[in-house]
């Protein structure tokens, strides 16, 4: 969970900013003045600091200088000074060390849409196979695959499972009358990765632009998959009723760009044609492999011709896992299929999904910074997922790994801060 610090002597101002951030699942700390704010910042290393420029004795400027001179500034992703919009104040704020200057009334949505120098992601759908609403899945969420990434001025949506519906509502509320441009990266066309697209409200607005991007051959395959699920047999409105400028772009090779954001694709072991994606952001690499079967091999020992087949399976499995390992190596964030516990894995070989323990082992070997277990099984309630996370963390600890393990959870936002500049 991301942490924000709000510094202002005006209690109502602090409450307003804190409320906005808490609604978006941030942990918020508050301070009345510069001295208290510096102490809290040293203790908690917040991702976002909101400091009122118009404090007595120009403390807003001084706070920016003090924070930038702190011993470990790498933990402070954003510093925001707020004022009345005067050009000299903006210039002085940036000179003092602020990453951005916002005039009141504050538009934090626009600011966080493109965090300076870093990236931001949020989970909107984390479940696999089928949506699972209910009290037993309320904590981690029941919507199928959908992750929002903002970097380099781009809004990139990873898959369009049922989680794209609440994301669409949030984007419509944020942008209001302003035109919206988004790119939707589709890993594959299994239903739990496209079923939410007919309910993506921004696609019905003429002012908006929606680019749908997929693997080679996607122009026909994606067009067919997305439009067929809106056929009158299954849905009351056809895809033609979506008035936004929709384009379907075919990936010709493993490397391409969305705006200024470099993207790499990797085909993975999953029934049909399925790709994973890695986004290169100033805050580090974000690798997204929601559906992948690691270490697929037949159960038991075989003899004769079957033994040769087993050997071939093991060789192919090893080659596949090595490719995935190289693909995710040194990722800042890895969002990885971790659907099964060890008991379930044995009876689901060939289904295209991985055991959480295999996912953790791969992440450790690849020196990933943070792993988010993803594509939660529809039969796993919140308690089971929490148990799986606890086992995964114990496994990382036993291996003396610095890997941070979490389960992806709807509403969770993660800020990726840029690496500190070398002096």
N, C-alpha and C positions, 0 to 999 in steps of 0.2 A: 504494500500500500504506500502511495506517495505521501510525503509530509510537507505541509506548508506552514510558514510563520508569518503572522500579520502583526505589524508594529505600528501603533497609532495611539495617541492619547484620547482620541474620540472613541468611546466604547461602542457607539452605534455603528460607526464605520467598521470597526473590527468585527462586530457581529454580522454585518451584512456580507463582508468578504468571506468570513469563516463559514457562514451558512451556504453560500454559493459553492464553496469548495467541498464542504461535507456532503452536499447533495450529489456530488460526483465522486464520492468514496475516498476523499482525501482525509488524512489525519491532520488536524489544524492545531497549532500552538499560537498563543497570543502574548504580546508584550506591550506595555504602555510607553516605553521610551527606549532610546538607543542602547543604554547600558544593559538593560534587562534583555533586549533583543539579541545583543552580541553574546551574552552568556548562554541564552537558550540555543542560539545558533551553534556555538561551540559544542554544546552537549549533544544536540540531536541532528546536526548536519542536514537541515531541511533541503528538499529539492527546489522549493519555490519560496522566496522571501518577498513579501509585499510591505514596502516601507513608505509612509506618507512623506513626501518631500517637504511639505509645509509645516514641519514641526518647529517649535521655537528654536532660535539660534541656528537655523540652517542645519539641523541635525540629520535631515535626510541625506544631504550631500556627504556629510562626514561619516554616516553609517556605511554608505557605499564604499568609501575609501577604506574604512576600518575592516569591513568584511573581506574586501579584496586582498587586504594585507594579512589576513588570518593565516595560521600555519598550514591549514589543510583546506584551501578553497575549492578543491576539485569536487567536493560533495555538494556545493551550492550550484545547482544547475541554472537557476534563474534568479535574477534580482530585479525587482520592479519598483521604480520610483513613480509616485503618482502626484500630479499637480494640476494646474489650471490650463495647461495647453500652450503656454508662452514658449516661443522658439528658443530664447536664451536658456530657459529652465531645462528644456529637453537636451540642449547641447551640453550644458553643465552636468546634467545627470549622467549622460553617457560618458563624459570625460571622467567623472568621479568613479565609474565602474559599473553603472547599471547596465543590464542587458537590454532593457527596454524602458521606455517612458510612456505612461498612459495618462491621458487627461480624463477628468471626470466629466460625465458618468463613465465608469469603467466598462470596457468591453473585453472581459477576460476570455470569453469564448473565442474571439478573433485572435487574441494573443496566444492562447494555448493551442490554437489550431496549427501554428507553425512555430514551435519553440525555438528561439534563436540558438543555433549551434548544435542542437540535439535532435531528439525524436521523442515521440509519445505514442503509446499504444493502449488500446482498451478492448477488453473482451466483452462481446455482445452475445455470443453463442459458443458453448463449450462441450455440448453433448454430442454423442455419436448416434447414428442410425435412425433415431426417431425422437421427436420432442417428448420430453417427460415432465410436464408441469405437475405441481403438487407440493404439499407441505414437506414431504420427505426429500425433495430435491431443491428446496427453496434457497439454501445457502449457496451451493455451487451453481445452480441454475439448470433449467431444462431445455433451453433453446439449442438448436444445432448450429454447426460451425459458422462463426463470423467474428472476425477480428478487425478492428480499425487501427490504422497506422497513419500518423501525421509526421511528415518529415520533408524538408526541402520545399516547403510551400505546397506539398501535395497531400491529398486525402486518398489513401489507398485502403481498399476493403479486401480482406482475404476471405474469400468464399462468401456465398450468399445463402447460407442456411436460414432457418427461421429467425436467427438473431438479427438479421438485416432489417427486420420489421421495426423493432424499437430503435435501432440505429437510425433508420430513415426518419422516424418521428423526431428524434433528437436533432438531426441535421436540419430538418425543416424549421424547427423552432429556433435554432441558432442562426440560420441564414435569412430567414423571413423572406423579404423581397429581393435579397441579393442573389445573383446567379450562383449556382453551385456546380463545381466540376469534380467528379470522383472517378477513380479507376477501380474496377473490380477484378481482382486476380482470382481465377477459378482453378482449383487444383484438378478437379475432375467432375464429371456430371452425374455422379450418384446423387440420388434425390436429396439426401440430407445436406448436400452442399449447394443446391440450387433452389430448394423448395420455397425459400423466403422471397425470391426476386419478384414474383407477382405482387407482393405486399410492400415493396420498396417505394414509398410515396414520392420521393424526389424524382423518380422516373416518369411520373405523370405530369410534370411541370415543364412547359415549353422552354423556360429560361435556363434549364439545367442541361448539363452535358454528362453522359455516363459512358465511359469506355469499358467494355468487357474484354478481358485479355485472357487468352488460354494458349495451350500448347499447339504444336504444329498440327494442322488439320482442324483447328478449332472453329474456323470461319463457318463451315457447314455444320460441324457437330454441335457447337454451342448454340448457334442459331436454331437448330432443330430441337435440341433439348429444352431450351428456354421457351420457345414458342409452343412446342407440343404440350407442355404441362399447362399451358393456358388455352388449349383447345376447348371448344364448347362442351365436350364430353366431361371435362374436369373442372372448368373454371368459367365464370360468367362473362369475363372480359378478355379479349384477345390482346396479344402483345402489340398490335397496331394501335391500341388505345393509349399506349405509353407515349406521351407527346414530347418527352425530352429528346435531345439529340443522342440517340444510342448508336454506338459504333462497336463492332466486334473485331478485335485485332488479333491476328494470328502470330504467335511467337515463331520466328523462323530459326532461331538458334538458342543456345542456353543462356546467352547474355543479351540483355536489352536494358532500356531505361524507361522509367516513368518520370517525365520531367527531368529533374536533376538527380533523381534517385536511381542508382544502378541496381539492377535485379538479375539474379542468376536462377535458372531453373534446373531441376534434377529429377529425372524419372525415378520412381520408387516402386518397390514390390507391393502391388495392390491389384486386385482383379480389375481388368480393363486397363486403360491408359491413365496414369495418375502422376502428377508432378508435385514436387515440393518447391518452395521458393525461398530465396535468401535476399533480403533487402540490405544494402550497404548504406548506413546512415552515419552522420557525424558522431552519433552516440554509440556506435558499434553495430555489429551485424545482428539482424533479426532473422532467424531461420524458422520456417513454418512448414512442418511436415505432419499434417493432421491424420493422414491415413498411410501407414507403412508397416509392413510385417518384417521385423528384424529376425535374423537367424532362423529362417524357415527351413525345417528339415523333417523328414518322416520320423515318426516315433518308432522306437524299438530297433532291434538289430535284424539285418537281412542277410540272406545267403545267395550265392550264385549271381544271376543277372540282376536281381533286386539289389544286391550289395553294390554293384556297379552304379545302379541308379541312385542309391543312397549317397555314394561318393560324389556323383555328379551334382546332386542337390547340395551337398555340403560345400563343394567347391563354388558353386554359383552363389550360395548364401554368403560365403565368405567374401566373394568379390563384390556382391551388392553392398554388404555392410561396410566394406572398406571405402566404397564410393560415397556412401552416406556420411561416413566418418570424416572424409576429406571435405565434404560439402559443408558440414556444420562446424568444422574446427574453429575454435576461438570465438564462437558466437557470443555476443553479449546476452542475448535472449534466445532460447530454443523452445519452441512450442511444438511438442512431439507427442504423437500417438502413444498412449500408455493405458490402453483400454482394459487389459486383463490383469488379474492377479495370477500367481504361478499355477494355482489349481485349475483355473479356467483356460490357461494358455494351451495346455496339453490337448484339450478337446476342441480347440479352434484353429488348429494348424490349417493354413490355406484360406482363412477368412480375410486375411489382409490387414491384421492389426497386431499390436505388440503388447508384450507383458511389461508392466511398469519397471520391474527389476532390470530387464534388458535395456530399457530406455535410459535408466539411471547409469548403468554400466557404460553405455555408449557415450553419454554426455560427459562422464568423468574422463573417459579416454580421449575425448575430443577437446578437453579443457574448456568446456562451456562455462560461462559465468553463472547463468541462471536458467534452470529448467522449469518449464510449466507443463505438468502432465495434462494431457488434452484428450479429447474425444472420449469422454467418460461414458462408460457402458450404461445403456438405458435401464438396466436392472440394478445398478449401483445407487443406493441412496447416499445422503450426505455423510452418514456415519461410516459407510464402507470406504468412500473416497478419502475421508480423513484418516482412516486406518492405513490405507495404501500410502498416503503421504508420509505418515509416521514411519512406516517400514522403509520407505525410500530414503528418508532423512537418516535413519539409523545406518542404512547401507552406506551412504556417503560418508558418514562419520567413521564407520569402521575402516574405510579405505583412506582415512585422513585427507579427504577431498574438501576443497573450499567451495564446491558446488552448492548453490542455494537451490533448494527444491520446493516448489509450490504446486498446488493444483490450480489450474485455470478456473476462474470464478467470474461469472457475469457481473459487470459493473466495475471490475478491478482495472484501475488505470496505472500504467507504469511509465515513468519518465526515464529516458536514457540520456544521460548527460555526456557531453563531449569529453574526450580525454584532456587532461590539463596540458597546457602548452609548455614545452620544454624551454627553460630560460638559459 
